[in-house]
């Protein structure tokens, strides 16, 4: 316990200028034993304050901390529970009763005795000691009357005194003189005792030897005792006199304490009043600005903004506990609320008037843009309104109901204004696309159904007409092929492309500027870290933006982006229908316009999504892009359907089929439009569908052709397809290009072989018979012994084909081929050269058979290879 006492004195009480007099280890009665210490302390400075401190061991480490302290003057009763039996329990009555259980009865008694002594010395107040043994209190009082109080400290304070340096040195010298000082303590102690007796005897003998001096000393002692008695009498009288002074000083000390407490309270009260005055006092200038400030001028707006911010700071001040119970505070808060309501009404009314005036001002400028393909600029209006942005933020945080009402009114006024502007803008665009108002009526701009026969319907009626002149027939077919996609030329399509691009270029900055203004003016977050989901929104025409905001509570940040989108949808509700109508018109004018629109719309959607994928502009353009893509797919489907419905004339040659020429036109146009476009994949899919349809229907028409041989139809059209694909270099159609080349080559060879069977028909049949006999197993040199194939029969057949007849037959063949082929493809010389090569190959084949089957017969053809080359060259030049 002594070690703990010293540790507490060192760590806790010495830093606070206190002296620890007594300590007891206790725990609370009736609870789990959580030990602590009760300490009796006095201050080292005067006036002395006596306290009782509860000290507890910290949970985080092996050190003690001061938990609670009571002034001894507040102690009313000390209840020891039992004055006879030993009982470690005792109660201390302060403002409430604390029940304790000491670790031992002896510690409890010592602690209570210390409390009684401190009360007697410092307080002299009536503390009731209940169930305390009178013997315990009597033992605390020494026999001397004056020592009852003054000697209390020495008895109470059990201070351990350390040896000084000289004492330590003397002890060491003494222990060094005795060898057994450490090994045998008893022998050392006995030796010390003997030496002490020797010293005592020597002292007594010395005293007795000086009797005279002793008598003088005794006389002096008697005189000293008399002086002491006199001093004690004087001290007693002084003590009685000082007792009253002590009581007065105690009263003065108590009075000083109360004065100090009063001053402290006054300082705190002044601090609270200064806090309220500094934080809840609104300047008269701010009040005047809120009540009468000019909301039309820049200076007035700035003054109102500063006043509104000051009012908001006063209303949002964090009051301390108890402030809201003060009447003045409640009155000031009510005054602030009235000012806020009054200014909010005035601000909302003024902004509503500004919205209405904007509608009138913008209407006056519409006439200027009625003939120009440009939308009116709203930047001046946005610039003027942005001066009120801070006031709108104030209104949003203080009166969300009026903020929401302003939002709805803004959407109502601006939606009507934008609807007029956008409809006029699209009307101008439609007129520029069609050229005149009359033509626009033709295409159904003003509600008429309109008729657009165009090329897409003309394909269904297209047929190949026969005429005497091949060149005029080919030109006629080419002209009809050019009409198969559009009634307009390239210049008209370029004009449409520019107008459509200008429409999108005008709409995009308009929407972005309005969205940016809404975000800044209404203080809504455009971007957020986490993508928010759509809130449960009501119809914008119903009066509120969202069901969860009906109570006038500002929305969470996650839904503010949705609010911007909803406001944009309400304000620009006419954009998507007008765009769809414009797209429908462009599709009616020329179905190939869907290619231009798909590329332009895809680019603008891509640009908008890079800025904000969930924005109104991105969503709207994305919806319109779906319509454009649907029209593009419909254009492809119509071309395939028209291929299937093509009918050819039974009396004229076929030539290049119209849908083959149309595919060439489509591919050339598409490649120029889709160069570096984002939607190249859509075009590649369309190419695949179209080329398959072209392949299938070319073969279908070739099978149905009666005037032109099937091989010629296949050869010419697949040659045209191959040439087109080779020129355009479409990467996704490489396989189809190879297939077209193969089909062209195969049908060219087939046509050549079929045609060459006719000029030397009998000779051809004769050698076919020879080959048949060889195939049956007859040896080649024995074929000449067959009656039907002897040398005489061979000479007879050869004589029927002299050089003159061969040339005549080749000339007839050339004329026939010329009738079969069309001039557009210019394949006559290619086919004639292939026939020449095939004829020479047949000639060499016949000569080989003659040499093998009729060896030594001397039979030869009546014309040579050189003759064939001369005949072919002469015929080609003559035509």
Residue pairs with C-beta under 8 A, 6 or more apart in sequence:
1 23
1 25
1 107
2 158
2 160
4 23
4 37
5 20
5 23
6 160
7 64
8 20
8 23
8 37
8 39
8 55
8 64
9 19
9 20
11 63
11 64
12 53
12 55
12 64
12 65
12 66
13 19
13 20
13 39
13 41
13 53
17 43
17 44
17 45
18 41
18 42
18 43
18 44
18 51
19 41
19 42
19 43
19 44
19 157
20 39
20 40
20 41
21 40
21 41
21 42
21 114
21 118
21 153
21 156
21 157
22 39
22 40
22 110
22 111
22 114
22 115
22 156
23 37
23 38
23 39
23 40
23 111
24 37
24 38
24 102
24 103
24 107
24 108
24 110
24 111
25 35
25 36
25 37
25 102
25 103
25 107
26 35
26 36
26 37
26 38
26 100
26 101
26 102
26 103
27 33
27 34
27 35
27 36
27 100
27 101
28 34
28 98
28 99
28 100
28 101
29 89
29 99
29 100
29 101
30 99
34 56
35 57
35 103
36 54
36 55
36 56
36 57
36 67
37 54
37 55
37 56
37 64
38 52
38 53
38 54
38 55
38 100
38 111
39 52
39 53
39 54
39 55
40 50
40 51
40 52
40 72
40 111
40 114
40 115
40 118
41 50
41 51
41 52
41 53
42 48
42 49
42 50
42 51
42 118
42 122
43 49
43 51
47 249
47 250
47 253
48 122
49 71
50 71
50 72
50 73
50 118
50 122
50 123
51 69
51 70
51 71
51 72
52 69
52 70
52 72
52 75
52 92
52 115
53 66
53 68
53 69
53 70
54 66
54 67
54 68
54 69
55 64
55 65
55 66
55 67
56 64
56 65
56 67
57 63
57 64
57 65
58 64
58 65
70 94
72 115
72 118
72 119
72 122
72 123
73 123
73 125
74 94
74 95
75 92
75 93
75 94
75 115
75 127
76 93
76 94
76 127
76 128
77 91
77 92
77 93
77 127
77 128
77 130
78 90
78 91
78 92
78 93
78 112
78 115
78 127
78 128
78 129
78 130
78 132
79 90
79 91
79 92
79 93
79 130
79 131
80 87
80 90
80 108
80 112
80 129
80 130
80 131
80 132
80 133
81 87
81 89
81 90
81 91
81 131
82 131
83 131
83 132
83 133
83 134
84 133
86 105
87 105
88 101
88 102
88 103
88 104
88 105
88 108
89 99
89 100
89 101
89 102
90 100
90 102
90 108
90 112
91 97
91 98
91 99
91 100
92 98
92 100
102 108
102 111
109 133
109 136
112 129
112 132
112 136
113 136
113 137
113 139
113 140
114 156
115 127
116 127
116 129
116 132
116 137
116 140
117 140
117 152
117 155
117 156
118 152
119 125
119 127
120 148
120 149
120 152
121 149
121 152
121 153
129 137
140 152
140 155
141 148
142 148
142 151
142 155
144 151
146 232
146 235
146 236
146 239
163 171
174 181
174 192
175 181
175 182
175 188
178 188
178 191
180 187
180 188
181 188
182 188
207 214
208 214
272 320
272 323
275 320
276 323
276 326
276 328
276 329
279 313
279 314
279 317
280 314
280 317
280 329
280 332
280 333
281 314
282 310
282 311
282 314
282 336
282 339
283 310
285 303
285 307
286 306
286 307
286 310
286 311
287 307
287 339
289 300
289 303
289 304
289 306
289 307
290 304
290 307
290 308
290 311
290 339
290 342
290 343
291 339
291 342
291 343
293 300
293 303
293 304
293 307
294 300
294 301
295 301
295 304
295 346
295 347
295 350
295 388
296 350
298 387
301 387
301 388
301 391
304 343
304 347
304 391
305 390
305 391
305 394
307 343
308 343
308 390
308 391
308 394
309 390
309 394
311 336
311 339
311 340
311 343
312 394
312 397
312 398
314 332
314 336
315 333
315 336
315 337
315 340
315 398
319 329
323 329
324 330
340 398
340 399
341 399
344 395
344 398
344 399
344 402
345 402
347 388
347 391
347 395
347 402
348 395
348 402
348 405
348 406
351 388
351 392
351 406
352 406
352 409
354 384
354 385
355 409
355 410
355 413
355 414
356 413
358 381
358 413
358 414
358 417
359 413
359 414
359 416
359 417
361 381
362 376
362 378
362 381
362 417
362 421
363 417
363 420
365 376
366 376
366 420
366 421
366 424
368 376
369 375
369 376
369 421
369 424
369 425
369 428
370 424
370 428
371 428
372 428
373 425
373 428
373 429
373 432
373 499
373 502
373 503
373 506
374 425
374 506
375 421
375 422
375 425
375 506
375 507
375 510
376 421
378 510
378 513
378 514
378 517
379 513
382 513
382 517
382 521
385 517
385 521
386 517
386 520
386 521
388 521
389 520
389 521
389 523
392 403
392 406
392 521
392 522
392 523
393 523
395 402
395 403
395 406
396 403
396 522
396 523
396 554
397 554
399 552
400 549
400 552
400 553
400 554
401 552
403 522
404 544
404 545
404 549
404 552
407 522
407 545
407 567
408 543
408 544
408 545
411 540
411 567
411 570
411 571
414 514
414 571
415 570
415 571
415 572
415 573
418 571
418 572
418 574
419 573
419 574
422 572
422 574
422 575
422 578
423 574
423 578
425 503
425 506
426 503
426 578
426 581
426 582
427 445
429 499
429 502
429 503
429 582
430 440
430 445
430 582
430 585
431 437
431 440
431 445
432 499
433 440
433 495
433 496
433 499
433 582
433 585
433 586
433 589
434 440
434 442
434 443
434 445
434 585
434 589
440 446
441 448
441 450
442 448
442 450
442 451
442 452
443 450
443 452
443 585
443 588
443 589
444 450
444 585
444 588
445 585
450 588
452 588
452 589
454 486
454 487
454 590
454 591
455 483
455 484
455 485
455 486
455 487
456 484
456 485
456 591
456 638
456 642
458 480
458 483
458 484
459 484
459 642
459 645
459 646
459 658
459 659
459 662
460 642
460 645
462 480
462 484
462 646
462 658
463 647
463 648
463 649
464 473
464 477
464 648
464 649
464 652
464 653
464 654
464 655
465 473
465 476
465 649
465 652
466 473
466 649
466 651
466 652
466 653
466 707
467 473
467 476
467 652
470 822
470 823
471 823
473 652
473 653
473 655
473 822
474 655
474 822
474 823
474 824
477 655
477 656
477 658
477 661
477 822
477 824
478 661
478 824
480 658
481 656
481 658
481 661
481 662
481 665
482 661
482 665
484 642
484 658
484 659
484 661
484 662
484 665
485 590
485 591
485 592
485 662
485 665
485 666
485 669
486 492
486 493
486 590
486 591
486 592
487 589
487 590
488 496
488 589
488 590
492 590
493 590
493 592
493 593
493 596
493 669
496 586
496 589
496 590
496 593
496 596
497 596
497 600
497 673
500 582
500 586
500 593
500 596
500 597
500 600
501 600
503 579
503 582
504 600
504 601
504 604
504 621
507 575
507 579
508 604
508 607
508 608
508 617
511 568
511 572
511 575
511 616
511 617
511 620
512 611
512 617
514 568
514 571
514 572
515 526
515 564
515 568
515 615
515 616
515 617
516 526
518 524
518 564
518 567
518 568
519 525
519 526
519 564
522 563
522 567
524 560
524 561
524 563
524 564
525 557
525 560
525 561
526 561
526 564
526 612
527 561
527 612
528 557
528 558
528 561
530 558
531 614
532 558
532 559
532 561
532 562
533 558
534 562
535 546
535 547
535 548
535 555
535 559
535 562
536 546
536 547
536 548
537 545
537 546
537 547
537 562
537 566
538 544
538 545
538 546
538 547
540 566
540 567
540 569
540 570
541 570
544 550
545 555
545 563
545 566
545 567
546 555
546 559
546 562
546 563
548 555
548 559
549 555
555 563
561 614
564 616
565 614
565 615
565 616
565 619
568 615
568 616
568 617
569 616
572 616
572 620
575 620
576 620
576 623
576 624
579 620
579 624
580 624
580 627
583 597
583 624
583 627
583 628
583 631
586 593
586 594
586 596
586 597
587 593
587 594
587 631
587 635
591 631
591 634
591 635
591 638
592 635
592 666
592 669
594 628
594 631
594 632
594 634
594 635
595 632
595 635
595 669
595 670
595 673
595 674
595 683
596 673
597 628
597 631
597 632
598 625
598 628
598 629
598 632
598 679
598 682
599 673
599 674
599 677
599 679
601 621
601 624
601 625
601 628
602 625
602 677
602 678
602 679
603 677
603 678
604 621
605 618
605 621
605 622
605 625
606 678
608 615
608 617
608 618
608 621
609 618
609 622
611 617
611 618
612 618
629 682
632 682
632 686
633 686
636 686
636 689
636 690
639 659
639 662
639 663
639 666
639 690
639 693
640 689
640 690
640 693
642 659
642 662
643 659
643 693
643 694
643 697
644 693
644 697
644 700
646 657
646 658
646 659
646 697
646 701
648 654
648 657
648 701
648 704
648 705
649 707
650 706
650 707
651 707
652 707
653 707
653 708
653 712
653 819
653 820
653 822
654 701
654 702
654 705
654 707
654 708
654 712
654 713
654 716
654 822
655 708
655 716
655 822
655 824
655 825
656 716
656 717
656 720
656 822
656 824
656 825
657 697
657 698
657 701
657 713
657 717
659 693
659 694
659 697
660 694
660 698
660 717
660 720
660 721
661 720
663 690
663 691
663 694
663 721
663 724
664 720
664 724
666 690
667 687
667 724
667 725
667 728
667 730
668 724
668 728
670 683
670 686
670 687
671 728
671 730
674 680
674 683
677 683
684 732
687 730
687 732
687 733
688 732
688 733
691 721
691 733
691 736
694 721
695 736
695 739
695 740
698 713
698 714
698 717
698 718
698 721
699 714
701 713
702 710
702 711
702 713
702 714
702 717
703 710
705 713
708 820
709 751
709 754
709 820
710 747
711 747
711 748
711 750
711 751
711 754
712 747
712 751
712 820
712 821
714 743
714 744
714 747
715 744
715 747
715 748
715 751
715 827
715 831
716 821
716 822
716 825
716 827
718 740
718 741
718 743
718 744
718 747
719 740
719 744
719 748
719 825
719 827
720 824
720 825
721 736
721 740
722 737
722 740
722 741
722 744
725 733
725 736
725 737
725 740
726 737
730 737
748 830
748 831
748 834
749 834
751 831
752 831
752 834
752 835
752 838
753 838
755 813
755 816
755 817
755 835
756 813
756 835
756 838
756 839
756 842
757 764
758 809
758 813
759 806
759 809
759 810
759 812
759 813
759 839
760 801
760 806
760 809
760 842
762 797
762 800
762 801
763 797
763 798
763 800
763 801
763 846
764 842
766 789
766 793
766 794
766 797
767 845
767 846
767 849
769 788
769 789
770 783
770 789
770 849
770 853
771 849
773 783
773 786
773 789
774 780
774 783
774 853
778 786
780 852
780 853
781 852
781 853
781 855
783 789
783 853
783 854
784 790
784 791
784 794
784 853
784 854
784 857
789 853
791 854
791 857
791 859
794 850
794 854
794 857
794 859
795 859
798 859
798 860
798 861
798 862
799 862
801 809
801 861
801 862
801 863
802 862
802 863
803 862
803 863
803 867
803 871
806 863
806 867
806 868
806 871
807 871
807 874
807 875
810 839
810 871
810 872
810 875
811 875
811 878
813 835
814 832
814 875
814 876
814 879
815 879
817 828
817 831
817 832
817 835
818 828
818 879
821 827
821 828
821 831
829 876
832 872
832 876
835 872
836 868
836 869
836 872
839 868
839 872
840 865
840 868
840 869
843 861
843 865
843 868
844 865
846 861
847 860
847 861
850 857
850 859
850 860
863 871
